Structures are given as C-alpha cells and as structure tokens.
C-alpha cells in the first residue's frame, strides 16, 4: 500500500516538474533571425530581460509572433516597427532619439548633474556655517584636563 502511494506521489510530482515545450521554427534560419530580433526587444513583464531570455507568457507569445512574421516574409525593420507600433518605444532596448524618448536618453545624465550641483551647494553652505572660533582659556584648561585624565585611565 505504501509503495503504491509513494509511486502515485512520484508520478504527480514528475508531471509538475515537466515544463511546457518551447515552440521552435522548422527553419533554423527563422529561429536565428527570431533570436536576433528578440534580443533587441524588452520583455514588458520582466522589464530587465529581453524577450529572448524571458520565460514570461507574454515573451513566449511575442517570440511566436516574431516567428510568424518572419515566415510571412517581413524583414527585421518591419517586425521591429510592428512591435513599436503595438507596445511603444519602451519595448526596444535602444529606442530612437526623438521628442518622446528624450527623457529615456538624457534623463539619467540630467539627474546626475542636478544632484552634483545640489550636493556642491549643500557642502558650501555647510562649510560656511562652521565658525572657527578660538578656544577661550577656560575651554583650553578643560580640554587639557580631559586629556590628562584620559592618559591616566588608559592601560
């Protein structure tokens, strides 16, 4: 009885570990072109992976669409244009420089420059607020007393 239960559990887990088959094109050239194009496109689910590397359902569907378009005779530029028309410039890892993508291209540099300017202004204000006042005789005596007491206490 225990062996049958163990066998049933093993069979259930075996099917759970099995993944779905990844559709491949019949033509190796189609598969090569699909791989090249899909490395240029960002996965809209993962956003830090290309659709070539992503395992998201949307990425699998996009790779299938690319294969279909390649097999229908479209060239790489037409396929990329279709993806941009459908999902916007964000789908490309290297979007074109135009008015709507200026923030993508130059935003990080502008943010860095603004941050450096703000940091420099803060440091200048902070250093101008520090007063270099000489120690009074009383302060000097207290400091010397603290230093001599610490020398006696240290091993």
N, C-alpha and C positions, 0 to 999 in steps of 0.2 A: 504494500500500500504506500509506504513512504517513498519507494523508488518511483512509482507512477506519479506521485505528487511532485517529486523533485524533477522528473522528466517534463512534466507539464509546465512547471515554472521556468525551466531552462528554455523550452520552446517559446514561451511567451516573451521572455527577455530577448531571445535571439531575433524575433521579429521587431522588437522595439529598437534594437541596435542597428538593424538594417536601414540604410538610407535610401532615399529615392534615387533613381537612375538619372544622371545628368544627360540631357539630350545632346547628342553630338551630330554634326552635319555629316552627310555621306561623303562630301568632298573635303579633303584635307586643306585645300586652298581656301575654301569658305571658312573653315574653322580657324585658319591662320589669320585671315582678314578680320573675322569676328573678334579674335583675341586682341589684335592691334587696336581696333576701334573701341573695344570695351575698356581698354586701359586708359583711354582718353576721357572716359565718362565717369562721373562721380555717382556713387550709389546714393540715392536720395533718402534711403532709410538709415544707412550707416554714416554717411557723410565724410568719413575719414578713409574710406576704401573706394577703390574703383569697382565698377560693376563686374570686372573680371575676377576680382578677389572675393567679392561679397557672396554670402550664401543666402541672403535675404530673398524672399519670394519675388519681390519686385525686380531685383537684379537678375534672377533666373528668367523672368518674363522679358526683360529688356534684351538679354542675350538672345533669346528666342526670336524677338522682333528683328534684331540685327541680322541674324541668320536668314530670316525670311526676306529681308530687304536685299541682302547680298545675292541670294538665289534669284530674286526678281530682276537683277541686273543693275541695281543702283550702285553708284560709286561712293567712296568714303565720305566725300564732302556732302553729298545728298543725304546720306544717313545721319551724319552729324547735324546737318541743318534740320532734319526731321526731329531729332531728339531735342534740339534747342527750341524749335517751334513749340514742341509739346510740353517741355519742362522748364524752359527758360535758360538763360546763360549760366546759371548756377550749376547745371548738370555737367558742364565742362570743367576740367581741372585748370585749363588755361583759357579763360573766357577772353573774347576780343576786347581791346581797349575802345570803349565808346562811352557816351554820356551816362548810360545806366550802370556801367561797371567801374566807373572811376573810383568809387569808394572801395571796391574789392582790390583794385590795383594799388591805390595810393593811400588808402585809409591807415594801414599799419605804420607807414613812414610818417604821415602827418601826426598820428597819435604819439609816436616816439619823440618827434621834435617838440610837440607841445608839452609832453611830460618832462623832457630835459629842461625846457625853458622854465617850467613851473618849479622844478627841483632847484635850479640855479637861483631863482628869485627867493625861494624859501631859505636857502642856505645863506644868501646875502643878508636877508632880514634878520635871520637868527644870529649871524656874526655881528651885526651892527647893534643888537640888543645887549651883547655881552659888554659889561663895563670893566675896564682894567683899573680898579681902584687899588691904591697901595694899602698894605696892611697897617693898621694902627699899632702902636706899641703894645697895647693890651692884647690884640689879636695875635701878634707875634709871640708874646710870652705864653699865651695859652697853647699855641701850636708847638712851641719848644717843650712845654710841659707834657703835652701828649706824646711827643716823640721820645722824650727821655723815659716816660713811664712805660711805653711800649718796648723799649730796649731792655728794661729790667724784667719784663714779663716773658719775653721770648726765650726759648731754651738755648 
